[in-house]
């Protein structure tokens, strides 16, 4: 952002457009209070003479051009520097209707405010030093959180927990660089260099710490993107019923006739903090119907892309050729074997062997279910949670990296430190070691924003919604 634009007073609608009880128009900048005084009529006497910070005033907003009342509002004033942007901020709570919101917004523009760019309020919070870049990015992660676990992770990043970890590593690097470069810059002082053994251990510890953050990205991806999950099996084994049980609603049509599901149905369900993006696929079988054939092709594509496959088998029947054919598609896929129709097994008092399928797919676990009685569904959910996040417990232990940009920077920093570690072992000159240490420092600075290029910053904040 140019310095000239930073001096503008900006405004935007901060709530989703549409009919609702309350809408918010936000304004930030040096002229925010003056503009607010021109449009606000306080319900109390002398209410406009001294609008104090951190007060909510009831009144009306008007169009100064013609004096027409636009709406009854609550006006909130927050004075710099203790605001979201560290500038004067005004928020107008009005009735949420598109006409009302746009009228108030354009009145502010007519009085000198500029329409904010996407994410410009948060960008100003970053540029004014209230938050670092990792915290700024956590704002969008928080807004887009699909589960409570994802929300908790985003809140922790927004509070600076991840940043503190990065700053700690950077502090150790700065100390290491200063120790190495001091002996180079002041040879007359006869300073003792860091002993190679001590330097190796310090580097090893930093590499391990960065490595743990990188490893956490797998959990971070699960929290933010969810687990792509395909429910597969031959026709009429209970795939759609399983989807409905997991969703706890009748999303998919269930009939006793094979081939009811003709296309892939996708829904997201929260499984103990994990967003499971479930695809109920068409039953895989030899079909003559062209529409059903296309559905089966899409089922096969869903299997290929899935992070997890729930293979549903009729537990009351012997393994058939179609079951084996499907199982062969799942070799080397993370699969859970669901032996459905447990209620029929109990009625018939006979157990079937599924070793031929188990030997092929080597499932993460096998579970018996009944869609009629809901038997086994809670155990299935718990098993999936344990599979990916150890029941959700690990999100409380340490910061989780949820941003691809952060992962890339951490990998680059780790590789730079590994080069330094190798160089120490080979007896490289200290000035060469210092170059790689500074590369690692710069990589970490891209996470928190100190060394992030302006075009990267623009790209990051362009993904934000207007008004945030």
N, C-alpha and C positions, 0 to 999 in steps of 0.2 A: 504494500500500500504506500502511495506517495505521501510525503509529509504534509502536503496541502490538504489531502483528503482527511488526514488525521485530525485536522482542525475543524472539520465540518461537524455540525450537529446532525445526527442521523435519526431516522425514525422508521418503524416497521410495525406491522401487525404480528404479534408474538404467539397468537393462538390460532388453531386451525380454522380456516374459513368454513362458514356454514351456520345453520340455525342453532342457537344454544343460549344458555342462561347468561354467560359472561364471556366477553372478549376483551383482550388486552392490546392496547397500542403502546409501544415503548419508544422512548426518546432518550438519547444520550449525547452530551456535548456541552460546550460552554454556554450556548444560547438556550439550553433546554428550559431553564426556569423562566427566562424572559418570555419565551414563546408560550409556556403554560399559563403565565399571568394574563396573556392577551386573549386566551380562549376560555378560561375557567371563571365561572361565577360561583363563588362560595355561598352556601346556604346560610352561613353565619355572618354576622356583621363584621366588617373590616377583615374578612377572611383572606383577601388577596394581598393585604399590605405586607405581611411577613409570612411567607410559606416556609415553615421550618422543615428541616430534614427529618425523615423517619416519622412522618405523620400521614394519616389518611384523612383527606377532606371530602365531605359530601357536597355535591353541588351540581352544576350543569356546565356543559361545554357549548359554546356558540361559534358561529361563523362571524368573525369580526367584520367581514366585508359587508354583510347585510343585517347583522344582529340576530339572525335566525338561530333559535335553540336547536341543537342537534340531538342531545340526549342527556339524561340524568346519569351522573357518573360518580365514581370514587377516584380521587386523584391522590397518588402516592408520590412523595418527593423524597429522593435520596441524594444527599450532597456528597461531593467528592471529598476525600479519596475513598471513603468507606462504602463503595458501591461495586457492582459487578464489573464495571468497566474502569473504575477509579476516576470516572468523570461524573458530573452532575447527571442524574438519571431521573426521569419522570415516567410513571406508568399510569395510564388512563384505563380504568376498568369500566367498560360500558356494556350495554346489552349486545349480545353476540348475534349480529345479523350482517351480512355482507355489505348492505348499503350504509348502515351506521358506521361500521369499521372503516370502510373506504372514505366516507365523508370526513371523518375525524382525521384520517391519515393525510388526505389531500389538503385539509385546512392547515395542518402542521407544515406541509411542503410549501404552501402559499406564503407562510410566515417566515420561510428561510431555512427550514430543515431539509435535509436530503434523504431520499429513500436509501435505506441501508442495503449494502451488498449482502449476499448470503454469508452468514457466520460473522458479520462485521462486529457485532457486539462482543463476541468471544475473542475475535482477533484483537480488538482493543484491550480486552482484559489481559491478553498475552503480551502485546506490545507495551502496555503500561506496567508490566511486571507483577500483576496480581497472581497470575498462574503461569506455569511453564507450558511448553507445547504438548507434552504428554498429558498433562491435566486438561488442556483445551480439547484434545482429541477424545478424552474420556467423556466429555459432555455428550457427544453424539453416540458413543457407546452406551451411555446411560439411557438416552432417549429411545434407542432402538432395542433395549434389553427385552428379551422375550420371556425370561423366567426370573425368579427371585435370586437364583444363584448368579445369573448374568448381571443383575442389578447390583448385588453385593460386590462383585468384582469391579464393576464400573465405579461404584462409590469409593472403593478403596483406592483406585487409580486417581480419581478426581481429588481425593484428600491428600494425594502426594506420596502415597506409600511406595509405589513403583519408582517414582522420581527420586525419592530418598535413597533407594537401592542404587540407582544409576549414579547419583551424586556421590555416594560413598565409594563406588568403584573409581569414579573420576578423581576423587580426592587422593586415593591411593596412587593412581597413575601420576598425578601432578607431583606428589611427593617423590615418587621414583624418578621422574624426569628431572626434577630439581637436584636430586642427589647426583645423578649421572652428569648433568650439564654443569654443575658447580665445579667439578674437578676439571672439566674441559675449559671453562671460561676463566678460571682462576688457578692456573697451574703453579703460580708463584706461592700460593697458599699451602701447597703440599698436602691437599686434602686426600684422605683415604677413600678409594673407590668402594662401592658396595661389594662385599665378598660374593663371588659367583654363586656359592651355595645358597646364601641368603636371598640373592636376587632370583635364583631359580625357584625357590620355595614361594616367594612373594608372587611371581608370575603364575606359578601353578595354581595358587589359591585364587587369583583373579580369574584365570581361565575356567576353573571349576565353578566359580560363582556365576560367571556369565553363561556357562553351559547349563546350569540349573534354570536360569531364566529362559533360555532358548527351549529347553525341554518342556517348560510350562506352556509353551505356545500351542501344543497339541490340545491341552485342556482349554486354552483360550479360544481356539477355533471351535471347539465343541460348544462352549458357552455362547459365542456370538453368532455362529453360523448354524449350529445344530448338527445333528447326526442324520445324514441321508439314509433312510431305512426302507427297504423294499419287502413287502409281504408277498411271498411267492408260494406256489404249490399247484397241484393239478386242480381241475375244475371241481367245485362243490365240496371242498374240504373245510370251509369255514374261514376263508381269508377275509371276506367282507365283514363277517361277524366279529372277527378279531379286531379289525379296525374300529368298528362301532364300540366294542368293549373298551378299547384303549382311549377312545375319545369320550366315552360315556354319553354318546348320543347316536341316533340312527342316521349316520351320514351316508353309508353305502346301502344300496338296495340288496336285500337278502331274500332269495327264493330257493326252493328245493331243486330248481332246474339248472343244470350246468350251463356255463356260458353267459350268465346274467351280466357280469362285469365285462364290458366291451372295451373300456379304455382305462388308462391309469388315473386313479383318484389320489390326489395329494392333500394332506392335512398336516398341521403341526400340533403336537401334543406335548405337554410338560410332564416329563417323567422324572420326578424327584429332583427338579432343577435343571434337567437336560432337555433342550428343545429337540424333540424327535420329529424330523420331517418324514412322515410316513407316506409311502406310496402303496396303495392297494392295487395290485396288478391283475390283469386278466388271467384266468386259469390257463396254464400251458398244456396244450393237448393238440392232437391232429384235428384241425378244424377245416371245414369246407367253406364256411361262411367267410366272405372277403373282409367284412368288418371285424369279425372276431380274429381273423388272421393278422390284421393290422394291430389289433390290441395285443396279441401275443408277441409280435415284433417289439412293440413298445415295452412290454414286460421284460423281454430279454435285454433291452437297452437300460431299463431301470436297474436290473441286476448288475450290469457292468459298471454303472456309476455309483452304486450304493456303498456307503461305509459299513452298513450292517444289513444282513438279510435275515428275515424271520421265515424259515421254511415251515409251512404248515402241512402236516400229514394227517390223514384220517387214521387215528389210533385204534379204531375198531376193525380195520381191514388189514389184510396182509399187504406187504410192500408190492406195488405193481411196477410195470415197465415205465409208466409215465413218471412215477416217483423217482426211479433210478435215473431217468433221462434228465430230470430237473436237478437232481443231486450232482450229476456230472458237470452241470453249468456252474456249480457253487464251489468247486474245488479251488482252494486258495482264497476264498472269500470268508470274512468274519461272519459266521452264521450261528443262529440259535435255532435248534430243532424244536418245533412245537407239535407235540403229539395230541391232536385235538379229538373231540368226541369221547372224552373219558367216561361220560355218563353211559354211553353205549357199551363200552368195555365192561363196566360194572354190571350192566344188565345181562350181558352175554357170558359173564364170568370166564372170560378168556383173555390172556395177554398175548400180544403179538411181538415178534422179534423185529427190531429195526436196525440190527447190526450192519446190514448191507449199506444202509444210508449213512449211518454213523461212521463207518470205515471210510466212506468217500469224502464226506464234508468235514469230518472232525470238528463237530460243533463246539462253540465256547461253553455252552451248557445245553441240556435237554430238559424240557418241562412238559408235564401233562396238563391239559386244560379241558374245560367244558364250557362252551359258550352259552349253554342252556342255564347252567347254575353259577356261572362266573368263576368256577373253580380254576385256580392256578394263575389268574390274571394279576393279582397283587404280587405273587412270587415272580412272575415274568417281569413286571416293572422293576422290582428290587434287583433282579439279576442284571437287567440292562444298566441300571444306575451303577451297580458295583463294577460292571464291565468297563465303564468309561470314566467314572469319577470316584471310584471306591465309595459309592453311596453318597457322594457329594461332600465328603469330609475334607478333601484336600484343598478346597477353595479357601479354607480358613488358615492354612498353614503358612503360606508365603505369597507374595505378589504373583499374579498370573499375567503373562504377556498376551494381549488380545489383538494387537495391531500388527499387520504384516510389515509395515514400514519399520516398526521397532525391531521385529525379528531380523530383518535384513541388516539393520545397523548393528545389532548384537553379534550376528554372524561375522560381519566384517571386522568388528573390534576383536573378537575371539581369534580370528585368523591372523590379525596383526600381532597379537600377543604371542601366538604360537610361533610366528617368525622370530620374534625377539627371543623366546625361550630356546629355539634352535640356534640362533646366533650366539647366545651366551655359551652354549655347549661347544660351538665351533670357535670360540674365542674372537668373535668379530669386534671391531673397534667400537668404543662406546658411542661415538657420534652417529654411527650407522644404526645402533640399537635405538637411539633416541628418536630417529625418524619414524620407525615403526610404532614406538610408544605414542608419538604425537598423532599418528594416523588413528590409532585406537581411541585416543582422547577425542579426536574430531568426530569419529563415528558415533561415540556416545553422546557428543554434543548435538548431533542431529536429532536424537530422541527428545531431548529437553528444549531444543530450539536455539542454542547458542551458535551453532554452526550450520543451521539449515538455510539453504538458498531461498531467495525471495520467490522464485517460480514454484518451488515446492510448497512454500507457505500458502501461496495463492491457490494451489491445487487442493491443499488440505481443507482450507476454509470454504472453498467453492462447493464442497460436498455438504456443508451445513445448510439447514433450512434458514430462510430469511426470518429475521426476528430473534435469532439466537446468537 
